[in-house]
Amino acid sequence: MDAQDGNQQSLQLILGHNVFLLKHPDVADIDKVRLKDEVLNAVKSNEMTPFYETLVADKVVELDQSVLDSMRAKNEDEIKKLDEKIADAEENLGESEVREAHLAKSLYYIQIGEKEKALEQLKVTETKTVAVGQKMDLVFYTLQIGFFYMDFDLISKSLDKAKNLFEEGGDWERKNRLKVYEGLYCMATRNFKKATDLFLHSISTFTTYELFPYETFIFYTVLTSIISLDRVSLKQKVIDAPEILTVIGKIPNLSEFLNSLYDCQYKSFFLAFAGLMEQIKLDRYLHPHFRFYMREVRTVVYSQFLESYKSVTIDAMAKAFGVSVEFIDLELSRFIAAGKLHCKIDKVAGVLETNRPDAKNALYQATIKQGDFLLNRIQKLSRVIDL
């Protein structure tokens, strides 16, 4: 967003995460005191007058009129200087200098949190830009604005625009960066399968440090992979991936979470999962999907356990997972009722009996269903043609 070192996260996205934590009910009050200081310091150092006003309106911070007036005066002074540079460049300098002057104004609007003006100025800058690579950089700035404000409509449109630009030509490095941006968007909108594919394609070429550190990227990759990949693919693409192996140990509970699932150490898996729950709940992008993710993970692990048996006692399953018989009974009854697990509970005998659907029968049923749908469409079309 603003000038960044090549391996540093955007200051605005760090700020966005801190504001999310400030609003989160599960964050301790003592941590919120520290976070509030960090947010205010970031707002003041970046002269973020519009964003400060938003925070005051949301009652995240208290209004300090002197701070507001001081930042507003600095904004006006800086924008005046930037307008003078643009005018000077247009009168006395070349096209590249004009573009750089407009880009500087765009970046300043981004820095101070003036969303609408930043987007307008980026469009103006684009009209002064010829190279496809430079146009792509402007799209990346727009995407970062989208993630800062969690504006998924803006992100979706920007991703489509970026893909269209790449049809005109584009370098390999920017294409790889775009995969991570799209993967984050997919994860944040609960398309975990596509997010997994995009993240796995980007593991060895990751350079989007402005979005998040590499450790966070691996964290997201492992979490999405567990509920998206089959057992064989998980082993090949994640567990044995050298890029993941070098980092996963630095992330608390993640290695145990991944390996205990593959090794069928279900008690260890549940302990690691409990340790990760807080990280998932306090993640800005995963938080809205916390309950969904928990259900999906439990579906995966219960299905894996039951796959090995024609029938198994509830007591044996409870011991394997390190929980009570009552807990397993309640859990499985919910998943069976929702159609997530293919088994039935014999409460009298205390036994679980699996009833995995026959693949040929499932294909037959799907064909019948699609055939009925096609016939209905043809009938509707024939009525229109008759008219």
N, C-alpha and C positions, 0 to 999 in steps of 0.2 A: 504494500500500500504506500508507505513512505519508503525512503531509501533504506534498504536492508542489506546486511551482509548476506552472502550467498547461502549461509547455513543457519539463518536465524528466522524464527517465526515472526510473522507480522505483529507489530505492537497492537494494532487495532483488534486482531483476532484474540490476542491474549486478554485485552481489555474486555472484549465481548464475553469471553469465558468467565472472567472475574465478576462481571455484572450478573451473569447467569447464576453463579454461586451465591452472590449476595441476595438474590431473590429466592434461593432454594430453601425450603423449610427444614431440611435435614442437616444443614451446615450449622455448626456450633456458633454461638454468639461471639465467643472469643476470636474465632476465625473470621467472622464477619467484620469485626473491628479492624483487623489487619487488612482484609480485602478492601474495605471502604477507603482506608488510607492509600492503598495501591491504586485504586480507581481514581481517586481525587488527584493524586500526583500525576497519573497518566493524562487525565483531562487537562490539568493546568499546564503541563509541559508541552502538550500538543495544541494548546489554545482551543479546545473543543467546545466552543460556545454553544452551538446548536445541540450537541449531544448532552452537554451539562444541563441545558434547559429540559431535555427529555428525562434525564435522571431525576431532576427535581420534581417534574410533573408526575413521575412514577413513584415518588417518595422513597427513592433509593438513597439519595443524599439530601441534606438540608441546603436551602438557598443561602448563599453568601453574596449579597448584592455587590460588594466591592470586588470580589473575584470575577463575577459575571461582567461588570462594567470594564474591568481591566482587560479581560480576554476579548471582549467585543471591540474595544479600541485597537488592540493588537491585530485582530482580524481585518478591520477596516483599513488599517495602515498597510498591512501586508498585501491585501488584494489590490490596493491602489498601486503599490510598487509593481505587482505582477502585470497589471493592466498597462502600466507605462512601458514595461519590457516588451509586451506584445506589440504595442504601438510602434516602439522603436525598431523592433525586428521587422515589422511589416513595411516600414518606411525605408530602412537603411540596410537590411540584411537579406540573406537568402531564404529559400523555402525551408531548409532544415532548421534554421534558427527560429523561424516562425513557429514551426511545429514544436520545437523544444520549449518555447515560451508558453504556448497553449498547454502543453503537457504539464509544465510546472504549476500552472494554475489549477489544472485538474487534480494533481496530487495534493495540492494544498487544501482544496475542498474536501478531498478524501480524509486528509489528516485531521481536519477540524470537525468531521462528522456531518458535513452539509451534503446529505445524500442526493437530493434532487439536482442541486447545482453541480455536483460532481459528475453525475450521469450526463447532464446537458453539456458540460465542458468536455467530457470524454468524446461525445459525439462530434463536437466542433473540432477537437484534435484529430479525430478520424478523417474528417474532410481534408485535413492538411497532410494526411499520411498516405504514402504510395506503397511502400513495401508490405508484403503479406505478413512477414514476421513481426513488424512493428504494430500492425493492426491486431495481431494475435495478442501481443502484450497488453494492448488496451482492453481486450476482452478479458484477460486474466485479472486486470484491475477491477473490471466490472464484476467478475465472479467473486473476488474478495469482498467487494461491497455487499454482494448478495449474502455471503456467508456471515459477514459481520452483523447484518440486520436480519439474518435468517429469512430472507425474501426468496422463497423457492420459485416463484414465478419468474423473477429476474434471472435466477440461476439457470432455469430451464431454457429460457429464451437465449441467454448468453452461450450456453452449451451448443444449442442448435446453430447459432451464428458462427461459433468457432469451427464446427464441423463443415459448414459451408465454405469457410475461408480455407480450410485444408484441402478442399477440392480444387482450389486455385493453385495450391502448392503450399508447402510448409515443411519446416525442418523436423528432423527426427526427435530432437530434444523437446521441442514444444508439444509434439504429439504425445510423447510420454507423460509430460506434465499434465496435459489435458485428461489423460486416463485417470489420474489420481483425483483431479477435481470432479470428474464425472462419477468416480467411485464413491467419493464422499457424499455427493448429492444423492446417489442411489441408496447409500446406507442411511442417510438422514431422512429419506422418504420410504424406508422399509423395503427396498428392493435388494435384499441381502444377497441373493443369488448373483445378480449382475455386478454388485459391488465386489463380491469375492473374485469374480473373473477379472475385473479391471485391476484390483489390488494385486492379484497374483502375477499379472502381466507386467506390473510396475516395480516389483520387488528389487530386481537387479539394476534398475535404471532410475531409482527414486531421486528426484532433485527438488521436490516441491516443499522445501523447508519453510516457506512462507505460510503454509497451511498448518503444519504441525511437525514436531521432531520425528526422526525415523523410528524411535521406540514407540511412539503413539501410532504410527502407521502400521507397525508390526502387530500391535495390540488390536487394532481394528481388523487387520487381515486374519488373524487367528480366530477372533470372535465370530466374524462372518463366515469363515470357512467351516467351522464346526457344525453349523446348522445348514450349510449349503452343499457340502461335498459328501460323497459316499466314503466308506472306510478306506478303500484302496487309494482313491484320489487324495484323501487327507494325508495318508502316509507318504505318498510320492511328492505331493506339491507343497506340503506344509511341514510335517514332522521331520522329514529328511532334507528340507531346503537349507542349504548352508547359510544363506542370508538371515533366515529366521533363527537358526541355531546360535549365531553369534550375538544376538540381541535378546532373545526371549528370557534368558536368565536374569536380566536386569529389571524385568517387570514382575512385581510380586504376584505369586500364585498362578501366573499364566502358563509356565512350563508344566506344573503339576496338573493344571486344568486340562491341557492338551494331551499330555502323555498318559495320564491315568485313564482318560476316556479310551484311548486306543488300546491300552494294556488291560482294560476291563477291571481296573482297580476302582470300583464304584464308590467305596467309602472315601478314599482319597479324593476322588473327583468331586464329591459333594462338599467336602471341606474346602477344596480350592475354589469351587464355585461360590461358596458363601463368602470367601475372601474377596472375590472379584465383584460381587454384587454392588458394593459401595462405589467402586470405580465406575461401573456402568451407570449407576443411578446418578452420579455426579458428573457425567459426561454430557456436554451441551448437545451433542448430536444424537446420542443413544438414549438419553433420558426419556423422550416421549415414547420409546419402544421398549421400555424396561420390562413391563409385564409380559408383553408379547415375546421378547427374547427369552425370558425365563421359561415360558411355556414351551417354546421351540426346543430349547436345550434339553429340557426334561423329556420331551417327546423322543428326541434322538437317543438319549441314554437309556430310557426304558425300552425302546424298540430294539436297541442293540442287545440288551440283556435277554429279552424275551425271544429273540431270533434263534437263540441256541437251544430252545426247549420246545417240546410238544406240550408239556405241562410242567409246572413247578409250583411248589407250595408258597403261599404268601409269606410264611415265616422265613423261608430260605431267601426270598428276595429282600425282605426287610433286613435280614442280617447282612446280606451282601452290600446294601446301601447304608448300613449303620443307622437305621431309623426304626420306628415302632411299626408293628403290624397295622395298627389303626391308621397311621399316616399313609402307608402304602395303599391300604384299602381305599381310603378317601381319594388319594391322588389318582390311582388307576381308574376308579369309577368315573371321575371327571373326564379323563382323557378318552376312555372308551365311549362315553356318552357323546363326546364331541367328534367321534370318528377318527381320532388321532392314533389309537392303538387297536390292533386287530387281535383281540383276545376277549375272554369272558371270565368272570369270577364265580367260582363255586364256593359260596360262603360257607355252606354246611361242611364240605370236605376241607375247606381252607386251601383250595388249589386254584391256580390260574391256568387256563387252557387256551393256547394260541389257536387262532383260526385265520391264518394268513390267506388272503384272497388268491384264488387261482389266476395266474397271469393271462391265460387264454380266455377265461370267463370275463375278466375285467376288460380285455380288448374287445370281446364280443359286445359287452354292454355299452362300451364307448362308441362302437360302430353303429349300434342301434340308435343311440341317442343322437349322434351326428346325422344319421340318415333321416330321423324324424324332423330334425331342425331344417335340413335341406328341403324336404318335401313341403314343409310349411312355407318356406321362402318361395318355392316354385309356385305354390297355390296362390300366394299373395301377388306374385308377379303376373300370373295368368289372368287374375281378375283385373289388373291394371291394363293389360294388353287387350282384353275383351272390350273394355270401355273405349 
